[in-house]
Amino acid sequence: MAVPDTLVLCPAPLGYVPLLERLGPAAAAGFSAIALQPGDVWAAEAQGHSAADLAARIADAGLCVGEIDCTACWMERQRSGDDSELGRLLRGLTPERVIATAARIGAPSVAAIDLSPTPAPLDEAADGFARLCDMAAEHGLRAHIEFLPVGGIRTLADAWAIVREAGRANGGLTIDAWHLFRSGSTLAELADIPGERIHAVQLSDAPAQASADVWAELMSARLLPGEGAFDLAGLIQTLDRIGSAAPFGVEVFNTRQDGQSIAQIAQDWATAARAVLARARGTA
């Protein structure tokens, strides 16, 4: 189980690196947990590794599993769409498959996203999230919505309304710094949410002025924590004030990392995140 000061290596920007090849660099950089995508586990299992073996290898590296990121087909509206590679991938990330994967690898929680092109109706989203939470609870897991300004759940207020309407004790939120600030959501809104409902945090940074192509910035031009203009100190201090015990993950999509070793990327992420956390908490 991740603990409040746990630093988590987030998986999405590193999906090209096989899971087992991330473990040594993550531990060497000072991460104490590693989040996983479902496909990380499925690919390793297809190569003959059992979930028990993978969990043992992760533990042997001195790491724990932070979360499984993510399920993307937990509402009826997500079950249809284009036949692109991304569309097929998202429809395959069903709660049944993702929760089962989280349970057998020993993850404490699963994230949920909605990349639909139009806003999710509150009643449908709340019903879908309630079902997701109930399925997760059967395995002792939590579930948390990650809102994205480019998706169907676009702001902190939207996501929190769904969590409240769903009314499940194990339901909560992912607070991704890029999504928070680029969506126009505020730290004042975050300050009104009970800390125990924040289940994961992801740090990255960006310039004050958003790119004209928000999707391109999201997927290729995020900055290391502390390199941009986001009020990350305010974010960390707000989370501390509301009593959040969520671990801090680092998730930086940037094309300048192309060609860098996983060891270099992990070290850069960890160094930047630790510096931001120390400055925010006055321990630098």
N, C-alpha and C positions, 0 to 999 in steps of 0.2 A: 504494500500500500504506500502510495506517495505521501510525503509529509510536507508541512508548509514551506520549508526552505529547500525543498527538492528542486533541482534544475533539470528540466526535461528536454531531451533532444526530440524535436518534432519531426515527423517522417516525410511529409509531403514533398518538400524540395529535394529530398534525398532518395526518392523512390527508385532511381536507377542503380543504387548501391544495394546489393543483396543484404538482407537483414543481418546475417551473421558477420558480415564484413563491417558493419557499423559499430559493433559492440566494443571492440578494443579502442578505437578512436574516441568513442563517446566517454568511456571510462577514463581514458588518459587525459581528456580535456577537463574532467571534473564533473561531468554530468552524473547524476545518481539515478536517473530514470530515462527510459526510452519509450516514447509513444510509438505505436505501430499502426500501419494501415492494414485492413483485412488482407489485401493482396500480398503484403509482406509474408504473412503467415501461410497463405495458400500456396505461394510460390515455393516456400521452403518445404512445406508438406509434400508438394508434388515432386520434390527432389529426394523424398524418402525420410525427411526429418519428422518425427512425431511432435505433437504439441508439447508433450512432457519433456522431450529432448531440448526443444527450443527454450522452454521455460528454464530448464536447468542450465543451459548455456548462458542465458541472460543473467541468471543469478550468479553463476561462476565468474562472470565479468564484473560483479559488484554492482549490478544494476537491478532495478525493478521495472515492471511495465507500468507506464503512466496512464495510458488509455488506449482504446481502439478508435481511430479516426478514419472513417466514419460510416454511418448509415445514411443513405440518400434517397431511399424509396420507402418512406414510412407514412406517406399520405396517398390517397387514391389518385390525386392529380399528378403524382410522380410516376405512375405506372405506365404512362404512355408518353410518347414524344418522338423526337427525330431518331433516325437510325444511324446517327454518327457514332464514332468510336466512344466519345464521351457519353452520349446518351445511353448506349448499351451498358457502359461501365456503371453509370449511376443507377440504372434499373436493376443491376445485379447486386447492389449493395442493400439488400433487404434486411429488415430487423432480424428475421429468423437466422440468416447466415451470419450476420455480423455479431449478434449477441452470442450465438453458439461459439464463434471464434474467440470472442473476448473471454468467455467462461473457460474454455479449455486452455487458453494461454495464461490465464491468471490476471487479466486486466481488471481494474476496479470499476471501469465505466466505459460507456460508448458515447461518442459525439453524434449529433444529428444535424444535417444541413438540408437546405432546400435551394437548388439551383434553377427552379422554375422561373420563367421570364416575367411572370406577373405575380403580384402580392398574394400570399396565401390567405384565404378566408379564415378568420379566427376560429369559427366553430369546427371546420374541418381540420385545421392544424392542431387544435387542442385535443380533439378526439384521437387523431393519429399519434400525438405525443403521449397521451394517456395510455394508449395501447402499447407503445414502445416502452414506457416506464414500467408497465405491468409485466411485460415480457422480461425486461432487465431484472426486475425485482425477484423473479423466480430463481435467478442465479445469484442473488445478493449484489447486483450491480446497480450503478446509478446511470442516468442518461442526462445529456446536456445539449441544449441547442446552441449552435454557432451561427449567429446572424451574419449576413454578408450584404453589403450595399448593392451587389450585382445580382442578388438572388431574390427568392420569394419572401424571405424574412429579412428585412433590410436594416432594421435598427434595433438598438437595445430595447426600446419601448415595445416594439413588435414582439420580440422574443420573450420578454418578461410577461407580456399579456398572455401569451400562449402557455407559459409555465404556470402562471396563476390559474388560468381557466382550466388547465388539465388537472390541477389539484392533487398531484402525486408527490409524496414526501421525498422520493428519490430523484425527482426531476429538478434540473437546474440549468445553468448557463455556462457557455464558454465565452470568455472575454478575450478576443483577439484585438490587440492594440490598433492594428491597421484598420480593421473593420469598424472598431469603435469610433475612431477619429474621422475616418473618411465617410462614415455614414451620417455625420453630423450629430451623433449621440454625445451626451455630455457626462462629465464626471459627477455633476449634481444628480443626474438621473441614476447613475451607478450608486451614489451614496445612499439612496433610498431603498436599495435592495438588500435583504438580509445576507450577510456574508456567507452563511452556510449554503446558500443557493448558487454560489459561484464554485463551479466544480473544476474548471481548468482556465488557465491564462496563457496567452501566447504573445510574446514580445517581438516587435520589429519596429522600424521607424520609417519616416518618409519626409520629403520636403514639405514646407508649409503649403505650397501651391500644388494642388493635385494635377496629375497629368491629364491631358485632354482625353486620352484613352485609359479609362480607369481599369479596365480588365488587364491591359498590358502592364500597368504599374503593379497591380495585384500579383501578377504571375511572373514578373521579370525585373522589377525595379524597386523592390523594397530595400531598405537600408538596415544595417546593423543597429541594434538598440544604442541610442546615444549619438548616432550620426545625423539624425534629422531634426525636425521641429516638433514632433509630437511631445506632449506633456507626459512623458513616461514617469517622471518623478511624482506628478500629481496622481497618475493612475495607481502607482504602487502605494502611495500614501492613502489614497481613498480605499483601496482594498484592505490595507492594514486597519484602517479606522472602522470599517464595517465588520471586522473579524473574519475576513476570508482566510481559509486554510488551504486554498487551492495552490497547487504547485505552479511554478513559473516555467513555461516552455519557451523555446526560442524557435521561430519559424521565419526564415528569411529566403524569399524567392528573389534571386538577382542573377542576371546573366554573367556578371563579372566573376561569379563562382565557377563558371564553366571551365573545366580543365584543372581546377584546384583539387587537391586530394581531399578525401573525406576527413583525414586527420587535420588538415589546415582549416577546413570549414568548421569542424566541431570546435577547434580551439578558438577560432575567431568569434564564433557565436557565444561560447561560454565566457570568454574574457569580456566581451561587450556587455553581456547580461549581468555578470557579477558587478561590473563597474557601475552600471545604472542602478542596480539594487542598492549598492553601498552608498551611492550619492543620495538616493531618495531617502534612505534610512539614517543618514548622517554617520555612517561608519567608514566612509572612504578615508 
